[in-house]
């Protein structure tokens, strides 16, 4: 039996009151269904080489509930969750689910065959694009800052500089700064999800153990909402939505079909 083969992340205790509160908060429709869904994650040893030639070795975890070919590089990178590796895990029979399985049905998602060569190619392509954009934008910003410094030395005041700078120049500067901020944000996402410090030029994944992670799925006629069943928060721990999976449900029809089949 599948339940007996793997380790399971231990969910936080959840009451009927919690379920009612979450359902009312997320579902505007009267009719909705709630399911405890165990999602498979593949633990991966990750070896990367940076663009400067530095080697990093880390671990991460990938959601393997979906086939990788239905996602582009920006979505596939968001399915990695290295923070899930820190969650306490047990054999299924050792987990106390309380009244949860009496209140809601329980389902376990299938493990999909993943093409790690294809995933690697997608991530490396994304990383290279981000790295090259950042290098180019840094060069442009440094040169613009040099020009601005010269202008400040020549012109009598900052106010006068602002008046003399055309609106088109300001638009160009704002556009470059926005592009730089977006590239930095994407760089941060890649590094966080792969649990690395620098953008990778090369990646090697080695499959280790599979574990299951608990979600509460609230499904309505039009939407699916994924709730992380391990409470989060530094000061006040609470159940939170998984915004990535929720967005994928809205935008990826193939992923929606997989979830619909899994829950029925």
N, C-alpha and C positions, 0 to 999 in steps of 0.2 A: 504493500500500500504506500502511496506517495507520502502521506503524512509521516510515516515512520522512517523515511530515508534521509531526511534533511534536518538541519537546525532551523529554528524559527525565532525571529526577533520577538521579545516579550512585550506585548502591548500594555499600555497603562489601563488601570481599572476604569470602566465606563458604566454609568448607571442609565436607567431608563430616562431619568430627568435630563442627563447630558444628551442622549440621543434625540429627545424631543426638541431641546434647545437648538441643536445643530441643524435638525431638519427644518425647523421654522425659519432659522436664519438664512439658510441657503436656498430653500425651495419656496418660490412664490406661488407655486401651484398646490392645490389641495391634495392631489393624488401623487404620491411618490413611493418609491421602494428603497429599502435600505439593506445593504448586504455587507457582510464581513468578507473581504477579499484578500487572500494571501498571494502576494506578488513575488515571483522568483527573481533573485538577484545573483549574478555571477561575480564572485570575488576574483579579481584579476591582479596579478603581479605586473607592474607597468615599468618598463625600462625605456627611458627617453634620452635622446641626444639633442642638446640645444643647438642653435645656429652658430654658437661660439665653440661647439665641440665638447661641452661639458655633459657628463653622464649622470642621470638621476635614476634612482630605483625607489619606487613607492608601491602602494596598493590602492586600489579603488574598487568600486562595485558598479555593475551595469544592470539596468532593468532588462531582463530577457523575456518579458511577457509578449513583446512585439517582434516581428521579423525586422531586421535592420534595414532592408531595402525600401521600406515605406517611408523612411525619413531622409531629409537632406542633412548636410553636415552641421547646420546650426541647431537642429532639433536632436540629432543623435548625441551630441556632446552634453545636452541637458539631461539625458537619461542616466548619466553617471552620478552616483551618490556615495562618495567616499566616507561621509559622516555616518552612514548606516553601519559601517564596519565596527563602530564603537558601541553600538547598541547591544545590550546583553541578549544572548541567545540560549535556547534550550531545545531539547527534544519536544515534539508536539505534546506527547502524553504528560510532560512535566509542567505544562503551562496551565495556569488557572484562569479560564476565561469567564468565570462567574456565571451570571445569567445571560451573557451576551448571545450565545448560540441558541438560547431559548427564545430570545427576543427577535433576533434577525437570522436569516439563512446564512450559511457559510459556504464559500466557494474557494477553490484553489486554481489559479491560472496555470495554463500549460507553459512548459519550457520550450522556447523556440530555438531552432538551430541558427546560430549567429555566424556570419562570415566576417571574421576579425580582420582579414586582409582588406576587405572592402571598407570596414569601419576605419581602419588605420589610414587608408588612402584619403578618406573624407576628412578626417581630423587633421592630417598633415597638410592637405590642401588649404583648409581653413586657417591653420596656424601660420602657414607661409604667407598667405594673403594678408593676415593681420600684422605679422611681423614687418612685411615690406611696406604696408600702409603707415605703420608707426614710424619706421625709419624715415620715410619720405616726409611725413607731416612734421616730425621733429626738426628736420633740416629746414623746412619752410618756416616753421615758427621761430627757430633760432635766427634765421635771416631777417624775418620781419621785426623781431625784437631789436636786432642791431640797427635797422633802419629807424625804428621808433626812437631809440636812444640818441641817434644823430640828430633827428628832428627836434627832440627836446632840448638839446644843447644849442641848436641854432635859433629855434623859435622862443619868444619871450615867456610864454606861459602855457600851462596845460589847457586852460580854457581856450586860448587862441588856437592851440594845436587841434582841439576838438572841432572848432569852427572851420578850420582850414581843411581838415580831413573830409573828403567827400563821403556822401552816404554809401556810394558804391564800394569804396575802400573798406568802410566799416562792415558792410555786408560780406565782403570777401573774408575779412578777418574772423567774423562770427562763424561763417561757414567752415573755415579751416579748423577753428577751435571745437566746433560741434563734431566734425569728423574725427578729430583727435580723441575727444571724450568718448565717442562711440567705439573707436578702435581699442581704447584702453579698457573699456567695459567688457568687450568681447575677449580681450587678452586675459582679463581677470577671471572670467567664466571658464575659459579653457584650463587655466592653471588650477582653479579651485576644484573643478570636476575630475581632473586627472590627478589631483593631489600633488602638484609639482610647483616648482618655484619659477621656472622660466619656460617660455614658449618652445615647443618641441619641433625639431626638424625631422627627426626620425622617432618612431614608436614601435615597441614590441610588447605584445600582450601575452601573458601566460595564464591559462585558465586554472583556477584553484577550486575551492568548494563553492557549492550553491547554497544559498539560504533563502528563506521566505520572510517577507516583510508585511505587516498587517495594515490594511487600509479599510476604512469605512466608505463604501460607495453609495452615494445618494443619487438615485436615478429618477428622472422625471420624463415626461413625453419628449422634451427637447434637449435635455442636458444630462451630463454625468458630473458629479462632484466627488473628488477624492479627498478624504480626510485622513491625515496621518494619525494612526492610533497610538503612537508613542508621543506623549505630551512634550511640548517644547517651551522654552523660555527660561531666562536666567533668574528673574525675580518671581514671576508668577507663571507656573507651567500650565499650559492649556493645549487643547486639541486645535490644530491649524489645518487649513486647506493646503493641498499641493498645487500651487498655481501652474506649474509646468504641465502636469497631467491634465488639469482642467482645461488649459488652453489647447492641448493636443486633441482632447475630446471634441472641442468646438471646431477645430480647423482640419483635422485629418479623418476623412470618412472611413478609410481602411482600419484605422485604430479604433474608431467607434464600433465598427462591425465586430471586431475581435472581442471588445468588452461586452457587447450585447450578447454574443454567443456564449461567453464565459459566465455571464450572470444568469442565463436562462437554462 
